[in-house]
């Protein structure tokens, strides 16, 4: 259902309050973390690789330092799967999952980003064979850490799960494992917010996909993003549009399959998508910092307004 005029006005006033009080993420650590996660040292973070384990342990240490709670042993949800693309069994995949209790409801918002990428592959013309995955998806992972830190320090209305997911590049495997072994009844989840590729766009555009199925969320987001930089756009979620439909293109697809509403924050593909050129040097740092702050603003608005529905 659409928000009432009264609710829309209260959302706008709430956002003015947030702006006046300077709520924002720490850009310095955000950039440091995306730089590390996409460094050559991690060799593309392919599931099952040494670099993937380094990334996992880094996220684990961050969650511990923040002081998140968790429902899994040492924050780690371990799972295995068969990958049809390379006909291999992966038995050591791990999601890193933290939790912040809400102040007003037992309902949950699940915030996700995958930390795996595609590893080492065919060299580029420059001889670079490491697919660093800065935008895809060190960008979402570093943002996830900062959002977890923010909401640990500023308790949300809803309880929140922060999940750094593994195996996305092999068929959304981490998201499927989380949904299958979720620590709460799924009907407590009011929303999945997924971040995947949020650090560069030449047009200054960030998409929030998923409102086709839940138009009430679009009203909240439009109010939250009014006049924002980057510009928040909607779409890439209508049925029967082929590759232009992002509804199952990233980890939110596993939540969609169990009828959980989602908002997927991401950019349209760029020339370095799944190529060695997707490196820290090629992200747009100002766009990225602004995008993560916009996602924070949108998350705060969703948290505040969904409690009223």
Secondary structure, DSSP 4 states (H G I P E B T S, - for coil): -PPPHHHHHHHHHHHHHHHHTT----HHHHHHHHHHHTSGGGGGGBTTSHHHHHHHHHHHHHHHHHT-B-SSGGGEEEEEEEETTTTEEEEEEEEEEEEE--SS-S-EEEEEEE--B-EE-S--TTS--EE--IIIIIHHHHHHHHHHHHHHHS--SSEEEEEEES-GGGTSHHHHHHHHT-SS-GGGEEEEEEE-S-S--TT-EEEEE-TTT-HHHHHHHHHHTTT-SSEEEE-S--TT-GGG--TTSSTHHHHHTTT--EEEEE----TTTTSTT-SGGGS-HHHHHHHHHHHHHHHHHHHHHHTT-
